Amino acid sequence: QLQLVESGGGLVQAGGSLRLSCAASGRTFSNYVMVWFRQAPGKEREYVARISWSGTMTYYADSVKGRFTVSRDNAKNTLYLQMNSLKPEDTAVYYCAARGVYSANPDDYTYWGQGTQVTVSS
């Protein structure tokens, strides 16, 4: 089993920044595409960003492109999400997820972190 533990969430004013981390253990981290999802109250879980096994390829949802940066350190078994220029609409619980091959459907993912709350005040 791959265990994932997020950290770094919190309360920030609009325009501020946060850095989320997702620490992995239990299996070879570099074997997995890593994805960030988020879920706001009353909404479906949505895709935010993903990164390839080696970290050389990154992709973003249009809503966060240019503001968020996903990265990974395979030596430290850790995934990151640097979030800048935060907006109130970024308020959500953020989850990291792992899969051998990327899927846009959250239901296809077996490995999830517990989530970390990000709240952006206006």
Secondary structure as UniProt FT lines:
FT   STRAND          3..7
FT   STRAND          10..13
FT   TURN            14..15
FT   STRAND          18..25
FT   HELIX           29..31
FT   STRAND          33..39
FT   TURN            41..42
FT   STRAND          46..51
FT   STRAND          58..60
FT   TURN            62..67
FT   STRAND          68..73
FT   TURN            74..77
FT   STRAND          78..83
FT   HELIX           88..90
FT   STRAND          92..99
FT   HELIX           106..108
FT   STRAND          111..112
FT   STRAND          116..121
//
